């Protein structure tokens, strides 16, 4: 039986409030001010996960170990983010796994980057291409906060101009013109691995399909999906879908390399 895990100094923890509010904080000798009072974060050291702590006003938090979705939910700055429902489908259909090397085109705010880094793990690598300096800075901060600086490398280069890495396990794109990366992907992907594109509009998907058709001897027939997520309201009085639904966010296209050129 595993022993109870103690909280360490400088560790990131999730504070779950009585009203459902969540905060991710680093355990250090510093006061943390909330809407319900103040906590001295140093006092969390050596407590067990699952412990309850109180602010000076008596408001209670449960202290938990944050998971990857908790970190992603806290990434708010910058451009539109890829949401977990889409990130999970990308990983599942592309077969991305621990120790893989993944190239990402378009770091954005770093949500998908963090998700991918969590999957490939400390022995894997995510190389993310981003030409926008401000977005790269935002993403770097988010990646550091989530604890994946050793896994992710942000490369300031336009992925339309080429991919430096060879024999990679997946290429994941969040760029407006994914068709411009098809030839580069053919040179960089392992046989059997996937090029994945995430775009908001079907005309972008169509352009990608037309480009892939020119290399049909080297790629399997592409397929495109989208997903909808609808949480349910569950109570004694009423069982029904919640009014708010995460509807269309983007189209995800998968293109599998089947042979070398």
Buried (B, 14 or more C-beta within 10 A) or exposed (E): EEEEEEBEEEBBBBBBBEEEEBBBBBBBEEEBEBEBEEBBBEEBBEBEBEBEBEBEEEBEBBBBEBEBEBBBBBBEBBBEBBBBEBBBBBBEBBBBEEEBBBBBBBBBBBBBBBBBBBBBBEEBBBBBBBBBEEBBBBBBBBBEBBBBEEBBEBBEBEBBEEBEBEEBBBBBBBBEBBBBBBBBBBEBBBEEBBBBBBBEEEEBBEBBBEBBEEBEEBBBEBEBEBBEEEEEEEEEEEEEEEEEEBEEBBBBBBBBBEEEE
